Amino acid sequence: MIDQARQRAREMHTRLTQEMQNLKQKRAEGVNATRELRIVEELRALARRTEAELRPSDTTRAKLRRVQSRVLDEARFLRQWAESPLKTGAVAPSGQELSRLMAGYVELDRPGVIVELGPGTGAVTQALVERGVPQERLLLIEYSSEFCTLLRERFPQATVVQGNAYALGDVLDDLGNPPVASVVSGLPLFTRPLPERQALMSAAMAAMSPGAPFIQFSYALVPAVKGLVGITWSTSRWVIANLPPARVWAYRSDEGVAAVAA
Ligand SMILES: C[S@@+](CC[C@H](N)C(=O)[O-])C[C@H]1O[C@@H](n2cnc3c(N)ncnc32)[C@H](O)[C@@H]1O
């Protein structure tokens, strides 16, 4: 069974290599094929990763199911990205190393819910659960209805809200303003204007006690949120293995200072 799956992944890789060359040829002839090329390149890389993960010595169904599930998640992600690149913000879910690094910033002893903004297919959510966060403490706010359905299946005890994470204050109001222990965000913040990012950060800080972290991963060299009084940040090491390489930013507010635009 594993051998057949590897063979299919290999054939897919060969076909996609051919398609990639066709598209490069079209581009050389002046046809705008940049988006198609990016999709085909990602699918080709996905086929290669799938083949590499399915070693001939792996005989268990469980292994095959795990790989299938991961590949399906990557394909779902890629489709969402192709439909709306700015909202999805990445072509693939965060890898395990980055997800675990994000989850490591959550302070389990702080009382309150742990809010995840833009959980996608649940890569970071899974790392949070593995870190010891009970699903009941999770509030997941996600735009995509397809991802919300998946999240409800995977984390049945978590609260999943399909909606706009930038309306965090309203979502918390609707839920009776529970105390918030940490905010974990996978949102592609740079696709929104700075005042919107600042407003989101201010709403998050207002819901948390001073010093609680707003945890954000980013591929950028500069902070996504700046110009707020009383907010400091620290950054992690780079996770080179992630696609693309990323690092974690933890923003915190000072005691007794409201996070407002400077
Ligand atoms: C870069 S992906 C990160 C997904 C996941 N956290 C991960 O690390 O694999 C961004 C996610 O944020 C979601 N998203 C983007 N804008 C959003 C918004 N305004 N409200 C809620 N979700 C949003 C996208 O649908 C996507 O699932």
The ligand as an SDF file (V2000), in Angstrom:
LIG
                    3D

 27 29  0  0  0  0  0  0  0  0999 V2000
   -1.1420   32.1420    7.2770 C   0  0  0  0  0  0  0  0  0  0  0  0
   -2.6020   31.2290    7.5750 S   0  0  0  0  0  0  0  0  0  0  0  0
   -2.1600   30.4950    9.1520 C   0  0  0  0  0  0  0  0  0  0  0  0
   -2.9540   29.2650    9.4960 C   0  0  0  0  0  0  0  0  0  0  0  0
   -2.4970   28.5020   10.7300 C   0  0  0  0  0  0  0  0  0  0  0  0
   -2.5000   29.3360   11.9080 N   0  0  0  0  0  0  0  0  0  0  0  0
   -1.1260   27.9180   10.5300 C   0  0  0  0  0  0  0  0  0  0  0  0
   -0.2070   28.4360   11.1660 O   0  0  0  0  0  0  0  0  0  0  0  0
   -0.9840   26.9590    9.7630 O   0  0  0  0  0  0  0  0  0  0  0  0
   -3.7560   32.5030    7.9760 C   0  0  0  0  0  0  0  0  0  0  0  0
   -5.1340   32.0220    8.3840 C   0  0  0  0  0  0  0  0  0  0  0  0
   -5.8540   33.1770    8.8370 O   0  0  0  0  0  0  0  0  0  0  0  0
   -7.1630   33.1480    8.2930 C   0  0  0  0  0  0  0  0  0  0  0  0
   -7.6050   34.5560    8.2490 N   0  0  0  0  0  0  0  0  0  0  0  0
   -7.1150   35.5500    7.4740 C   0  0  0  0  0  0  0  0  0  0  0  0
   -7.7300   36.7170    7.7460 N   0  0  0  0  0  0  0  0  0  0  0  0
   -8.6320   36.4480    8.7140 C   0  0  0  0  0  0  0  0  0  0  0  0
   -9.5650   37.2340    9.4340 C   0  0  0  0  0  0  0  0  0  0  0  0
   -9.6830   38.5490    9.2100 N   0  0  0  0  0  0  0  0  0  0  0  0
  -10.3200   36.6420   10.3530 N   0  0  0  0  0  0  0  0  0  0  0  0
  -10.1950   35.3150   10.6120 C   0  0  0  0  0  0  0  0  0  0  0  0
   -9.3290   34.5080    9.9720 N   0  0  0  0  0  0  0  0  0  0  0  0
   -8.5510   35.0640    9.0420 C   0  0  0  0  0  0  0  0  0  0  0  0
   -6.9930   32.4920    6.9300 C   0  0  0  0  0  0  0  0  0  0  0  0
   -8.2180   31.9660    6.4630 O   0  0  0  0  0  0  0  0  0  0  0  0
   -5.9500   31.4220    7.2650 C   0  0  0  0  0  0  0  0  0  0  0  0
   -6.5690   30.2750    7.7350 O   0  0  0  0  0  0  0  0  0  0  0  0
  1  2  1  0
  2  3  1  0
  2 10  1  0
  3  4  1  0
  4  5  1  0
  5  6  1  0
  5  7  1  0
  7  8  2  0
  7  9  1  0
 10 11  1  0
 11 12  1  0
 11 26  1  0
 12 13  1  0
 13 14  1  0
 13 24  1  0
 14 15  1  0
 14 23  1  0
 15 16  2  0
 16 17  1  0
 17 18  1  0
 17 23  2  0
 18 19  1  0
 18 20  2  0
 20 21  1  0
 21 22  2  0
 22 23  1  0
 24 25  1  0
 24 26  1  0
 26 27  1  0
M  CHG  2   2   1   9  -1
M  END
$$$$
